[in-house]
Structures are given as C-alpha cells and as structure tokens.
Amino acid sequence: MFDGTTYKRCSCTEPVLDDADRPVLRPDGKPKRREIGSACPDLKKRDHGSWAYYLNLPDGPRGERRRPRKSGFRTQADAKAAAQKLWDEAQGGVDIDSKETVAQYLRRWLRQRVDLKRSTRKDYEDYVERIFIPALGHLPLRQLRKRHIQEMFEGIWALNETKAANRLAAQQAKAECDDAHRAWKSAAKPRPPHLRQRWDKAKAALRKARQKPRRETGPGTQKKFKDTLSAALDAAVAEKLITENFTKGVTLPKYERPEALVWTDERVARWRETGEIPGPVMVWTPQQTG
C-alpha cells in the first residue's frame, strides 16, 4: 500500500532567538538564522515555495530506516507523481537507495564481463574511460537520462567540427610548405636567405597544425559507443538499479556500412599512380594474401 505524503516548503529564514527572545549570535557576531520551512506564512501564496514528498518505505535488509524525501517540484501533482513512481520502483525491487555513480557502475560492469575477447575488452575500456566517464561519470546512475546521453553525442559532433577545421588548416599548411620548398629549391644559387626562412617557417607551422586532432569520430564509431553503453545499461536494468535503458531513444547520424572493394590489378595500379585508396574498405585477393 502506498505510504507517503506531499507538503510545501520554502527557503525563507528567520532569526534564531533565545529564551529571552534575543537574537542568538554566531562566532562572527552576526545573528543566526534558520529556515522557516513549511511554517512560512507566505506558503499560501501560489508562487511561493515549492512542493516536496516524503515516503515511508519498508526498512532495509539490515533494519535501516528508509525515508526518502525530495523537494523542488512546481506543483503538488508533480510531487505526488514523483513519489508514486519512486514507490512503484521500490515495490518492483529496484534499488532506489543506490548511490553508485555512472563511473563506478561502468567500471564494475567491465570487471564482471569476463566473457569478452581481449580486443573487445580493450575497445570497451577505451570507450568507458575516454568517452563515457568524462561526459557522464559524475552522475548518479539513477539520475542518468536520455538527455545526458544525447548531450554526450552532441559534444562529439561539436568536436568533429573542430577536427574538420584542424584538418583543413593542416592541408593548407602542407600546401604552403610544399610551395615554399619548391620556391627555395628552384631558386638560383646562392639561394636568397628569405626563401629558406619562409620554408622553415612553413615547416614549423605544418608541425603545429598536425599536432591538433584531425580524425573525426564517424557514424560507425558513434554506433559502437551507443551499443556498448546500451549493453551496460541493459545489465543495470536486469540488476534492478534502473528501470529503463535511456540509450534507446538517442538519435545518431545515419550509418551505412561501406561497400567492400577488391584490390583488382586496375585499382592497385591507380593507387600506385595517385596514392588514393579506392574505398574505405579494401579486400585482398587470395593471391595477394598469399
């Protein structure tokens, strides 16, 4: 049976008085104050304060009292709905008292995945430490929602734009370096010092441009991120730490598996001539493999 209540409270304060109705002072000489809470006379006003709930849950396995509270709701109906949801989760066996963060859970989940191949484990550890924990690790697992995961991917898209700009800048720096080298090489001897200075400056600029990240995180890799996080959250649902896998509603760029091309004699000759690879996925012939 549902056992809980809602109430309204605010953050208004009043002076703390002693038995003689004199203000009690703090060590710095300033008057002490305390929150009025649910006794505030202004709570009758519609826009004053916020609603909260209080639940009486069955004691924990070690006899500990479980009396969760939460405030900050705009209306009493919102507080009632949140309280009912928490009550239903508790009755369904969900560990509503869990304080485990996303970072703590993901690392624990990885330790338990003894079934993973070495290469798969290495990928998962990279995703967890480099992608998931920096973006989501600080959140309590029970507070993780779809918007947090979507924001993580939005950060990846924004970084992709920066990487694209870095790649373009590196291409421009390479063109300038090549042009400066040609100008110095083709100059009559003794070559003018300013041409060498220009080439040295262009080489330094190219080195600096190439130090910045330029490789974008494509749709295929983003799908791997999502699939890995989804597997972890499916396990959390099964463990009754959360009630829903919030990766299910996350939107990603459309991914199409690239078509594999065979290294024919014509494609090999073209590659040797131009240095351009015909496609993102190239397959060796049996003879080439041998």
C-alpha positions in Angstrom: 0.0 0.0 0.0 1.3 3.4 -1.0 2.6 5.3 2.1 3.7 8.8 1.5 2.8 12.5 1.7 3.4 15.8 0.0 4.0 19.2 1.5 5.0 22.6 0.6 8.1 24.4 1.8 10.3 27.4 1.0 13.8 28.7 1.8 12.7 31.7 3.8 14.6 32.3 7.0 14.0 33.9 10.4 16.3 34.9 13.3 17.1 32.3 15.9 16.0 33.6 19.4 17.0 32.6 22.9 14.6 32.1 25.8 14.5 35.9 26.3 13.6 36.5 22.6 17.0 38.0 21.9 18.9 37.1 18.7 21.4 34.3 19.0 24.8 35.4 17.5 27.3 33.4 15.5 31.0 33.5 16.4 31.5 36.3 13.9 28.9 38.4 15.6 26.2 38.1 13.0 22.7 36.9 14.0 21.9 33.2 13.5 19.1 32.4 11.1 17.1 29.3 10.3 14.8 28.2 7.6 11.1 28.6 8.3 10.3 25.7 6.0 6.7 24.5 5.9 5.7 27.0 8.7 6.2 30.0 6.4 3.0 32.1 6.3 3.7 33.0 2.6 3.3 29.4 1.5 -0.4 30.1 1.0 0.6 32.3 -2.0 0.5 30.4 -5.2 4.0 31.2 -6.5 5.8 31.0 -3.2 7.9 27.9 -2.3 8.0 24.5 -3.9 6.4 21.1 -3.3 8.1 18.1 -1.8 7.3 14.5 -1.0 8.2 12.2 1.9 7.9 8.4 1.7 7.8 5.6 4.3 9.4 2.6 2.7 9.9 -0.8 4.3 13.1 -1.0 6.3 16.2 -2.2 4.5 17.8 -5.7 4.9 19.8 -4.6 7.9 16.9 -2.8 9.6 17.9 0.6 8.4 15.1 3.2 8.1 14.3 4.3 4.5 12.5 7.6 4.4 13.4 9.3 1.1 12.5 13.0 0.6 12.8 15.2 -2.4 11.7 18.8 -3.0 11.7 21.4 -5.8 8.5 20.4 -7.6 6.5 23.1 -9.1 3.1 21.6 -8.3 1.7 19.2 -5.8 0.6 16.9 -8.6 4.3 16.8 -9.8 5.4 15.8 -6.3 2.7 13.2 -6.0 3.6 11.6 -9.4 7.3 11.5 -8.5 6.6 10.0 -5.1 4.3 7.3 -6.7 6.9 6.5 -9.3 9.6 6.0 -6.6 7.2 3.9 -4.5 6.4 1.7 -7.5 10.0 1.2 -8.3 10.8 0.2 -4.8 7.9 -2.3 -4.8 9.2 -3.7 -8.0 12.6 -4.5 -6.4 14.6 -1.5 -7.8 17.4 -0.5 -5.6 16.3 3.1 -5.1 18.9 3.6 -2.3 21.8 3.1 -4.7 24.3 6.0 -4.7 26.5 4.4 -7.3 27.7 6.8 -10.0 27.8 6.1 -13.7 31.6 5.9 -13.5 31.6 3.4 -10.6 28.9 1.3 -12.3 30.6 1.2 -15.7 34.0 0.1 -14.2 32.2 -2.6 -12.1 30.3 -3.8 -15.2 33.6 -4.1 -17.1 35.2 -6.1 -14.3 32.2 -8.5 -14.4 32.4 -9.0 -18.2 34.9 -11.9 -18.1 33.3 -13.2 -21.3 34.8 -10.5 -23.5 37.6 -11.2 -26.0 40.8 -9.3 -25.3 40.3 -7.0 -28.3 36.7 -6.3 -27.4 37.6 -5.6 -23.7 40.3 -3.2 -24.9 37.7 -1.3 -27.0 35.2 -1.2 -24.2 37.8 0.1 -21.7 38.7 2.9 -24.2 35.1 3.9 -24.6 34.4 3.9 -20.9 37.5 5.9 -19.8 37.8 8.2 -22.8 34.1 8.8 -23.8 31.5 7.8 -21.2 33.1 8.7 -17.9 34.3 12.3 -18.8 30.8 13.1 -20.0 28.5 11.0 -17.7 30.7 9.6 -14.9 29.8 12.2 -12.3 26.1 11.5 -12.5 24.4 9.1 -10.0 23.3 6.1 -12.2 19.7 6.5 -11.0 19.7 10.1 -12.4 21.0 9.3 -15.8 18.5 10.2 -18.5 18.3 10.3 -22.3 19.2 14.0 -22.5 22.5 13.3 -20.8 23.5 10.7 -23.3 22.3 12.8 -26.2 24.4 15.7 -25.0 27.4 13.5 -24.9 27.0 12.7 -28.6 26.3 16.4 -29.3 29.7 17.1 -27.8 31.3 14.5 -30.1 29.6 16.3 -33.1 30.9 19.6 -32.0 34.4 18.2 -31.6 34.1 16.7 -35.1 33.6 20.2 -36.5 36.7 21.4 -34.7 38.7 18.4 -36.1 37.4 19.1 -39.6 38.7 22.7 -39.3 42.0 21.4 -38.0 42.3 19.0 -41.0 41.6 21.8 -43.4 44.2 24.0 -41.7 46.8 21.2 -41.9 46.1 20.8 -45.6 46.6 24.5 -46.2 49.8 24.4 -44.1 51.0 21.5 -46.2 50.3 23.3 -49.4 52.2 26.4 -48.1 55.1 24.2 -47.0 55.3 22.5 -50.4 55.1 25.8 -52.2 57.9 27.3 -50.0 60.1 24.3 -50.6 59.6 24.5 -54.4 60.4 28.2 -54.3 63.6 27.6 -52.4 64.6 24.5 -54.4 64.1 26.2 -57.8 65.9 29.4 -56.9 69.3 30.1 -58.4 72.4 29.6 -56.2 73.3 31.2 -54.0 69.7 31.0 -52.8 68.2 34.0 -51.1 68.0 33.6 -47.3 64.4 34.8 -47.1 63.3 31.8 -49.2 64.9 29.4 -46.6 63.3 31.4 -43.8 59.9 31.1 -45.5 60.4 27.3 -45.8 61.5 26.9 -42.2 58.5 29.0 -41.0 56.1 26.9 -43.2 57.6 23.6 -41.8 57.1 24.9 -38.2 53.5 25.9 -39.0 52.8 22.5 -40.5 54.2 20.6 -37.5 52.0 22.7 -35.2 48.9 22.1 -37.4 49.5 18.4 -37.4 49.7 18.2 -33.6 45.9 19.1 -33.4 43.3 16.3 -33.6 42.1 15.9 -37.1 40.5 12.4 -37.3 36.7 12.7 -36.9 34.5 10.2 -35.0 32.4 8.8 -37.7 28.8 7.4 -37.6 30.1 3.8 -37.4 32.2 4.5 -34.3 29.4 6.5 -32.7 27.2 3.5 -33.2 29.8 1.3 -31.4 29.7 3.8 -28.5 26.0 3.7 -28.3 25.8 -0.1 -28.5 28.4 -0.5 -25.7 26.7 1.9 -23.4 23.3 0.2 -24.2 24.7 -3.2 -23.2 25.9 -1.8 -19.9 22.6 -0.1 -19.2 20.7 -3.3 -20.1 22.7 -5.1 -17.4 21.8 -2.3 -15.0 18.1 -2.8 -15.7 18.5 -6.5 -15.2 20.3 -5.8 -11.9 17.3 -3.5 -10.9 19.5 -0.5 -10.5 17.5 1.5 -13.0 14.1 0.9 -14.7 14.9 1.9 -18.3 17.8 1.9 -20.8 17.9 5.5 -21.9 20.1 4.9 -24.9 17.1 3.5 -26.7 15.8 7.0 -27.6 19.1 8.6 -28.5 19.4 9.9 -32.1 22.6 9.4 -34.1 23.7 10.2 -37.6 22.6 7.6 -40.1 25.2 4.8 -40.6 25.6 2.8 -43.7 28.1 0.0 -43.8 30.7 0.9 -46.5 30.9 -1.4 -49.5 34.0 -3.6 -49.6 36.0 -3.4 -52.8 38.5 -6.0 -54.1 42.1 -4.9 -54.9 42.0 -5.6 -58.6 45.0 -5.0 -60.8 43.5 -1.8 -62.1 42.8 -0.4 -58.6 46.3 -1.3 -57.5 47.8 0.5 -60.5 45.6 3.5 -59.9 46.6 3.6 -56.2 50.3 3.4 -57.0 49.9 6.2 -59.5 47.8 8.6 -57.4 48.2 7.4 -53.8 44.4 7.4 -53.4 42.7 4.4 -51.9 39.6 3.4 -53.9 37.3 2.9 -50.9 37.2 2.8 -47.1 37.1 -1.0 -47.0 39.5 -2.8 -49.4 39.8 -6.6 -49.6 42.8 -8.6 -50.7 42.6 -11.4 -53.3 43.8 -14.9 -52.3 46.9 -14.3 -54.4 47.6 -11.0 -52.6 47.0 -12.6 -49.2 49.4 -15.4 -50.1 
